[in-house]
Amino acid sequence: QVQLVESGGGLVQAGGSLRLSCAASGSIFSINAMGWYRQAPGKQRELVAAITSGGSTNYADSVKGRFTITRDNAKNTVYLQMNSLKPEDTAVYYCAAKASRDYDYWGQGPQVTVSS
């Protein structure tokens, strides 16, 4: 089992920045990738960014150039730096860990609200 604990959500004005953190514990050796998803009211959950154990990253088109996913292996922590935030970035953001083909473990989901 893997436990994920997120932090860093909150309220920010448009154009501002936030950094989300996700600390993993438990059977972390089994993780081959970690990602950040988000879900806005009335919308489906979408993958925002992901990073593999080898360091490869991918991003949703809507956040490319604004969001950056990084990892600190010594701290078993993944970060999502969000810059130039827009009101449409408002959502609940979930950290997820993949130990198989799919994301198997999920964090609690901090709220990110961007005011115009």
C-alpha positions in Angstrom: 0.0 0.0 0.0 1.0 3.6 -0.7 -0.2 6.6 1.3 -0.2 10.0 -0.3 -0.5 13.3 1.7 -0.9 16.5 -0.2 -0.5 20.1 0.9 -0.4 23.6 -0.6 -3.8 24.3 -2.0 -5.6 27.6 -1.3 -7.0 30.8 -2.8 -5.0 32.9 -5.2 -5.6 35.7 -7.6 -5.4 35.2 -11.3 -1.8 35.5 -12.5 -0.5 34.2 -9.1 1.3 31.1 -8.2 0.9 28.1 -5.9 2.9 25.0 -5.2 1.3 21.7 -4.3 3.3 19.0 -2.6 2.6 15.2 -2.3 4.5 13.1 0.1 4.4 9.3 -0.5 5.0 6.7 2.2 4.5 2.9 2.4 5.4 0.6 -0.5 7.0 3.4 -2.5 9.4 1.0 -4.2 6.3 -0.2 -6.2 5.6 3.2 -7.7 6.6 3.7 -11.4 5.0 7.1 -12.0 3.2 9.9 -10.1 0.8 12.4 -11.4 -1.5 15.3 -10.6 -5.1 15.2 -11.6 -7.8 17.8 -11.2 -11.6 17.9 -11.2 -13.6 21.0 -11.5 -17.3 21.2 -10.6 -19.4 19.4 -13.3 -16.4 18.2 -15.2 -14.5 15.0 -15.5 -11.2 14.4 -13.7 -8.3 15.1 -16.0 -4.6 14.4 -15.9 -2.7 17.7 -15.4 0.9 16.4 -15.2 2.8 13.2 -14.6 6.4 12.2 -13.9 7.9 8.7 -14.3 10.4 7.1 -12.0 13.0 7.9 -14.7 12.1 11.5 -14.7 10.1 11.8 -17.9 7.2 14.3 -17.7 4.1 15.0 -19.6 1.5 17.8 -19.3 -2.0 18.6 -20.4 -2.0 21.1 -23.2 -3.9 23.6 -21.0 -1.1 23.9 -18.5 2.0 23.6 -20.7 4.4 26.4 -20.0 2.7 27.3 -16.8 2.9 24.2 -14.6 5.9 22.2 -13.7 6.0 18.8 -12.0 9.2 17.8 -10.2 10.2 15.1 -7.7 12.5 14.9 -4.7 13.5 11.3 -4.4 15.2 11.8 -1.1 12.0 13.1 0.4 9.6 10.8 -1.6 7.8 13.9 -2.6 6.4 15.2 -5.8 5.6 18.9 -6.4 3.4 20.8 -8.8 4.5 24.4 -9.3 1.6 26.3 -10.8 2.4 29.8 -12.3 0.2 32.3 -14.2 -2.9 30.7 -12.7 -6.2 31.3 -14.4 -9.8 31.1 -13.0 -10.3 28.0 -15.2 -7.5 26.3 -13.1 -9.9 26.2 -10.2 -10.5 22.6 -9.2 -9.7 20.0 -6.6 -6.2 18.7 -7.3 -5.4 15.0 -6.6 -2.0 13.5 -6.3 -1.9 9.9 -7.7 0.6 7.1 -7.8 0.9 4.4 -10.3 2.1 0.9 -9.4 0.6 -0.9 -12.3 -0.9 0.2 -15.6 -3.3 2.6 -13.9 -3.1 5.0 -11.0 -3.8 2.9 -8.0 -3.4 5.3 -5.1 -4.9 8.7 -4.5 -4.5 11.7 -2.2 -7.2 13.5 -0.5 -7.4 16.4 -2.9 -6.7 20.0 -1.9 -8.9 22.7 -3.3 -7.2 25.3 -5.6 -9.3 28.4 -6.2 -8.2 31.1 -8.6 -10.1 34.4 -8.4 -10.5 36.8 -11.3 
